Amino acid sequence: MNQIYQKSLPAGKNAGFTLIELLVVVLIIGILSAIALPQYEKAVWKSRNAQLKTAVKSVAQAMNVYYMANGSYPSSFDQLDLDFQLDVVHVSPGNEPICALAVTASDSIRKGKNFQILLNQVSGGDLSSAVAVWTEGKYKCNGFRMGGGPDNAGFFCVEARNGTSAIKEGEFCRGLEQGEPSVLSRGWQHYTLP
């Protein structure tokens, strides 16, 4: 059997790949990886963002239900009827929430696996919003905001412009979510989503 195999090769040829052939294969794999990996990472973050959007919308809807029942927005998570569990973040001097989020009450911030959601009241309690940001990863301190009330309503993508985010402006909201810049408020760039 060994003799048949050897006779089927042209004279002077060895069985195997040349260095050039191996380099071409490695080059092709490298090019495909350079194209595929960023697209894969983008798809993963879009999926994560969909979960964060759902969470912030649920909190904002619970805030609006509370408003309709009580005539004012809640200042703590204990006042909300939510279908999912979030961990309590104990806020005290020296233990402030990440991303320079302004907290209005001791129970106005909760955390999930890799994000935080904040109940944010504007003075007088007339306008309120839910803000959710990533607490780790490439897009740390970027997320989404949904407001209540006639002057604060809407769903926005938000990027931190207060020195807590390490990404280029527009990389999160414009690059991943196709948002358009709208308002810069208290160090947060808001993007209108399509």
Long-range contacts (C-beta under 8 A, 24 or more apart in sequence): 42-176, 45-138, 45-139, 45-176, 46-176, 48-134, 49-144, 49-176, 49-177, 52-115, 52-132, 52-134, 52-143, 52-144, 53-144, 53-155, 55-84, 55-112, 55-115, 55-117, 55-132, 56-117, 56-130, 56-131, 56-132, 56-143, 56-144, 56-145, 56-146, 57-146, 57-155, 58-82, 58-83, 58-84, 59-117, 59-119, 59-130, 59-132, 59-146, 60-129, 60-130, 60-146, 60-147, 60-148, 63-119, 63-128, 63-130, 63-148, 64-148, 67-128, 67-148, 72-125, 73-119, 73-121, 73-125, 73-126, 73-127, 73-128, 73-148, 73-149, 74-119, 74-128, 75-104, 75-105, 75-107, 75-108, 75-119, 75-121, 75-125, 76-105, 76-106, 76-107, 76-108, 76-119, 77-107, 77-108, 77-110, 77-119, 78-107, 86-110, 86-111, 86-112, 86-117, 87-111, 87-112, 89-116, 98-133, 98-135, 98-140, 98-141, 98-164, 99-133, 99-135, 99-140, 99-141, 99-160, 99-162, 99-164, 99-165, 100-160, 100-162, 100-163, 100-164, 100-187, 101-131, 101-133, 102-186, 111-135, 115-143, 122-152, 127-151, 127-152, 128-152, 131-158, 133-158, 133-160, 138-167, 139-165, 139-167, 139-171, 139-172, 139-176, 140-164, 140-165, 140-166, 141-165, 142-167, 142-172, 142-173, 145-188, 145-190, 154-192, 155-193, 156-182, 156-190, 156-191, 156-192, 156-193, 157-190, 157-191, 157-193, 158-188, 158-189, 158-190, 158-191, 159-188, 159-189, 159-191, 160-187, 160-188, 161-187, 161-188, 161-189, 162-186, 162-187, 162-188
